[in-house]
Amino acid sequence: MAVGKEIRGKIKSVENTRKITKAMEMVAASKMRKAQDRMRAARPYAERIAGITANLAKANPEYRSPYMREITKAGGNVGFIVITTDKGLCGGMNTNILRALTLKMRDVQAAGGKVSAVAIGNKGFGFLNRSGAQVVSHATHLGDAPQLDKLIGPVKVMLEQFIEGKLDAVHLCYTRFINTMKQEPMIVPLLPLSSEGIQSGASTDKGGYAWDYIYEPDASVVIDELLKRYIEALVYQGVAENMASEQAARMVAMKAATDNAGNLIGELKLIYNKTRQAAITKELSEIVSGAAAV
């Protein structure tokens, strides 16, 4: 029964794998709830700072921040802030966002522009290095909870290049959490900021009056710092959305792996039983044939 022993070994191996995937599914489900809570907790801050920024932009039209400069030409150099996961085993989540990023980068390069990127997450960092893109900064091993102090440094590098005129636009790439079964890859314009874009993401007051502010020390410092905080809030929100999407995708992937392992165990047991039955039938036939010959 060498064949039967081999099949029993395969069944044992698949059963051990099913235990691991089931445990990972339960861990991902627990982490997903916490990630969703962090994602929802970050939304009111982002909406409020967007509202204040939109009101400031309307209150002081004579000053225009460099973050809100107008695009003078089509194409040009583009920077990408790419948010991916540090770990794998989360289905096609990273593949989908990196495929969309690749198409966008090809469009920029076809128009004669150059591409630079900031990688947030180990998977995106490895992909950008393999693809030959210019990675100006990166942040990896963020853990299960995003920390703003780890994100400010890489984002600041990209903001400085935009202020200096080395970049004509900056895009934010992340996976948006819709529900447990659906996550959507997003590539959204981050810079230059537009007053329409800020107002669309802001829960501004519906009154028909205009806001008036007293600036200290002056309007340029206050507005530039507030816009910088707004951009950091957008990046943080993207990271929080991506982490919630990661845990949801991993939970679904591990559940599918657990179900597939169960189906494979059933098929192997059927093969084992058929092999064992064939061996028993052969032995009985040999005994009967020997008895008849005697």
N, C-alpha and C positions, 0 to 999 in steps of 0.2 A: 504493500500500500504506500509506495513512495510518492505516487501522484496524490493520494489522499492527504498525506502528511504535508506536502507542498501547499495544497489548497487550504488546509487548516492554518498554516502559517500566514497565508495571504489574508484570510479572514481575521485572524488576530491582529495583523498589522492595520487593516482598514478600521477595525473597531477602535484601536488606540487613536488613530487619526480622527475618527468621529468624536471621540471624547474631547480631543484638543479643540476641534472646530466648534463644538457645542459650548465649551468653556469660553472661547474667544467671542462667540456670539452673545453670550450673557454679559461679558465684560463690556463689549461695545454698546449694548443696549443701556447699561448703567451710565457709561460715559456720555452717550448721546443725550440723555436727559439733562445732564449737567451742562453740556455744551450748548444745548438749546436755551437753557436758562441764562447763560452768559451772553448769548447772542441777542436774546430779547432785552436783557438788561442794558446792553450797549446802545440800543436803538433810540431811546428817549434822549440821551446825551447828544447823539449825532443829529437828531432832528432839531434839538434846541439850539445847538451851535450853528446849524445851517440857517435857522430862522434869524438869529442875531446877525450872522454874516450878511444875509440878504438885506436886512434892514440897514446895516451899515453901508452896504453898497449903494442903496438908494438915498441915504442921508447925506453922503459926501461924494457927489458925482464929479467934483473938480479934481479929486485924486484918484488915479487908476493904478492899482497895485500891479507889480510885474507878474504876479501869478494870474492876472486877468488880461494880459496883453492879447491883442488881436493877432490872428494868424495872417501873415502877409503873403504866404505862398503855399501852394498845395504840395503835399509830400513832406520832404525834409527829413531831418534826423528825428528818430522816435525812440523814446525809452519805455521799457516795459517793467512793471513791478509784478513779478510772477509769484503767486502764492500757491504752493502745493503742500503735500504732506511729507513728513519725515519718514514714515513707515509705509510699507506696502500692504498687500492683502485687503485692498478696499475696492475690488472690482475694476471697472474701467474709468474711475473718476479722474485720476491723473492723466490717463491716456487721452481723454476727451478734451481737457483744457489745454494740454500740450499740443494736440493736433490743431486746435483752433489757433493757438499761438503761432505754430509753424506757418499756417496759411497767412496770418496777418503779417508776419515777418517777411514772407516772400513778396507780399504786395508792396511793403515799404521798400525793400531792396530793388524790386522791379521798377519802382518810380525814381530810383537813383538816390534814395536816402540810406543812412546808416542806422544800425540797430544797436542799442545797448540795453542791458537788463540788470535788474536787482532781483536776486533769487531769495525767496522766503520759503524755506522747506528744502529738505535734502533731495527729494526726487526731482524737483525743478532745477536745482543747482547742478545735479549730475547730467540732466538732459541738456542744459544750456552749454555746459563744458563739452559734451560730445558733439553738439551741433556747431561748435565753433563760434558761438555768439560772444560778444564782449560783455563779460560780467563785471560790473564796476563795484558791486558789493553784494554780500549775502548774509543771511541769518538762518541758522539751522538749530535743531534740537530745542524747539520752543516748548516742548512738553505738552501736557493736556490743557493747560490754561494759557492763553496769550498774554504776554507781558509787554506793556507799551515801551518800557525802557530798552528792550531788545529790538524793537522795530524802528525807533527814532533814528538811530545811527544810519542804517542802510537807506531809509527814506530820505534823510537829510542829504546824502550824496547825490541822489537823483534831483532833489529840489535845487541844490546849488548849481548843478549843470544846466537846469532849465533857466535859472536866473541869469547865469552867465551867457546865455544864448547858444550853448552847445547843443541843446535839444529844442526842437520846435513843438513837441508834444510829448505827453507822458500818458500811458494807458495802464490801467489796473486790471490784472488777470486773476480771477479766483473762481471758485465753484459756489454758486448760490444755493442755499438750502431752501427748497420749496416744501417738501414733506419727506417722510421716511423713505418712500419709494422713488422719489424723483429729486435729482440734483442737476442744476443747469450750469454749464460753463459760461462764464461772463468775461468779456473784454470791453471795459467801459472807459471812455476818455476821462482822465483825471486832471490834466493840465493841458492848455490853459483853462482856468475856471471861467465859466460864463454866468452872468447874473440870472439867466433863465434856468440854467441847470441847478444853481444853488436854490432858487425859489421853488423849483419842482420837488426838491428833496427836503424842503423845510416846511414845518407846520407853522407858518407865519400867521400873524393876527389878521383877521378878516376886515378890520376897520379901514375906512377910506382915508385915514389921516397919514401924514408923513412923519417919520421919526426924526428927532433932532438930538444930537449928542454933543457933549463937551469932551474933547480929547485931551488926555494928559499922558505923555508929553505933547504928542502931536498926532495928526490923523494917520500919517504914513506908518509910524511905529505900531500904533494900535491895530490898524487894519491888516498890516502884513503879519503880525503875530497871530491875530485871530484866524486869518486864512491858513496859516501854517498849522494851527491847532485843528482847523476843519479838515485839512488834508490828512493829518495824522489820524483823525477820527474815522475818516473814510477807509484808510488802510487797516486800522484796527477792526472796523466792522467787517471788512473783507476777510481778515484772518479768522474772526469769530464765526462767520458764515462757513468758511472753508473747513474749520474744525468740526462743526456740527455735521456738515456734509460727509466728512471723513468717517465719523463714527456710524452714521446711518448707512453709508455704502459698505463699511466693513461688516456691520451687523447683517445686512442683506446677503453679502457674499459668503459669510460664514454659515448662514442658514442654508443657503443653496449647497455649500460644500457638505454640510451635515446630512442634508436630504440625499445628495448624490452618493455619499458613503453608505447610507442605509440601503439604497437601491443596489449598490454594488455588493454589499454583504448578502443580500437576498439572492442575487444571481450566483455568487460563489457557493452559497449553501446548497442551491439547487444543483449546481455542477458537482459538488462534493457528494451529495446524496445519490445522484445518478451514477457517478464513478464507483461509489461503494456498493450500490445495488448490482452493477455489472460485475464487480469482482466477486461478490457472493454468489451470483448466478453461475459464474464460470467455475467456482470451486465446487458447487453442487453438481454441475454437469460432469466434472472430472470424477467426483465420487461415484455418481450413478454409472458412468461409463466403466470405471474400474470394477464396480460390483457386478455389472453385467458380463464383463470379460471373464471374471472368476467363475 
